[in-house]
Amino acid sequence: MVNNKILANVLSGNKDSNIRFTDLCKLLGQLGFARRVKGDHFIYAKQDIPDILNIQPNGNKAKAYQVKQVRLIINRYNLTGGV
């Protein structure tokens, strides 16, 4: 089940610099992305989606431009699941 609050914050585009990194990782996992870690690079991929997401923490927050990338992938592939 996708956390609607985190998803809404990511999709809104108004809180890109205020999304916790752990929340973004949790959301990607809930959307079915597989994770691998190399140092501080968290690499997410999903079967049938050619795009790969490479995100890194900025303290305990996600980087704003990477939240935007996640939002674009969610919208491009309609991953909201009707939420």
PyMOL commands that set and color helices and strands:
alter all, ss='L'
color gray80, all
select helices_A, chain A and resi 4-12+16-18+21-30+64-76
alter helices_A, ss='H'
color red, helices_A
select strands_A, chain A and resi 34-38+41-46+49-55+57-58+61-62
alter strands_A, ss='S'
color yellow, strands_A
deselect
rebuild
show_as cartoon
